[in-house]
Amino acid sequence: MLTGKYYHSIDAKNRIIVPSKIKEQIGSTITIIKDSDRCLCAYSDEEWEKYTAKINELPKAKAKDIARFLYANAVTVQPDSQGRILLPQDMIDYAGITKNVVTVGCGKYAEIWSEERWNENNMEAEPENFAEMLEMLGL
């Protein structure tokens, strides 16, 4: 279960550190995709296979646009000896990452945010709103 929130920076070569707790659980191969929230999502091999299995089971006519977007915008990376991964420039631009980065554990995957977008998008995560969401889910 990926949990926690970690702050770090992107270096001049477009590398970010994978927090050690995330790296321990996600493994040595990480698939990164663009998310609709304008962040990046990082999956272990096992979770990536589960994620794509549903798409692969759909009839080709229904799945081809989704598959094109998903696979064309996915990248598989391996952390170097210092725990850094190289992010492609188009992903950095998409997520709005300029300097500071927040990596957030989200259970089965991790999200990689620019710190500015993280702060903007999570200002609405007030305890009252969270309580309402949990109640709606019966939790």
N, C-alpha and C positions, 0 to 999 in steps of 0.2 A: 504494500500500500504506500504510494508516494504521498508524502505530506511535507509541510513546512513551507517557509518563504525565505528566499535567499537573495541578498543584494550583492551585485558585483558589477564589473565594467567590461565593455568590449574593448579589445586592444586594436592597435593600428592595422593588424593583419586580419581583422574580422573574426577573431577567436574569442569565445567566452568560456569560462570555467563551468564545468558541470559540477554542481555541489556534490561532495563525496557521498552524502546520504542518498541523493538521487542516483548517482552513478552506481552505488552498491546494488540498488534494487532494479535499475533499468537495464543494467548489463553493459557489455562492451560494444554493442552495435545499437545505434539509435536512429530511428526514422523520424524525420522532422517534416511537418506539413504546415501550410498556412491555415489559420483558423478564421472563421467569419468575424471574430471579435478583434481582428487586426493584431493578433499575437501569433506566436508559433506554438505548435504542440509537438511534444517529443514522446515517442512510443518505444517500448522494448520490442524485440522481435516477436515475442509471444502476443503482446497486446496489438501490435500492428497486424498480425495474421488474423486475429479475432475481428479487428476493425474492418479489414478489407474482405473478410469472408462473406459478409452480407451482400456486399456489392458484387462479388464474384458469383453469387448464387442467382442474381437477378437475370432476367432475359436480356440479351445483348442490347436490344433496341431501347430498353429502359435505362440501362446502366452506362451506356457508352459515354454520354456527356459528363456524368459524374466521374467515371473512371478516367477519362481524359484529363479533367481538371485535377483530380486527386493525384494521379501518378505523375503527371507532368510537373506538378509543383511539389513533389516529395523529394527528399534527399536523405540518403543513408550515410551516416558519419560514424567514426570511431574516435573516442577521446585519445589524445596523445598521452605521452608519459606523464605530463603535468595535469592531466584531466581536462584539457581544453578541446573544444570542437570548433571547426571552421564553419561559419555560416555564409552561404552564398549572398552576394550583394543584393539580389532581388528579394530575398527573404528579410534582410536587414531593412531595406527600403519599405517593404510591405508592413513590417511591424513598427516602423518609425524609430528604430533603435539608432541612437546617435552616440551615447556614452554609457549611461547607467542602465543596468539590466536587472530585472527581478525574475527569478525562476520560482515557480509555485508548484508544489505537489498537488495533484488533483485526483488522487486515488489510483486509477489505472494508467494515467499519463501525467506529464508535466507540461506546464505552460511557460513560455519564455516571452516576457513583456519588456517594452521600453519602460523605464521607471515612470516617465511622464504619463504614458497611457494607463499604466497600472493605477497610478494615483487618481487619474480622472475617472476611470471606469469603476473603481471600487469605493468611491465616496458615497455611493448610494447603498452600499452594503451595511446599512445600519442594523443594529440588533433587532429592532422591531420588524423590519422587512424580512430578515433572516428567519425570525420566529414564525412569521406568516407563511413563508415558503415551506418550512418544515411541517407546519400544521397541515398545509394543503397536501403534502405527501404522506400524511398519516404518521409522521415521525415525532 
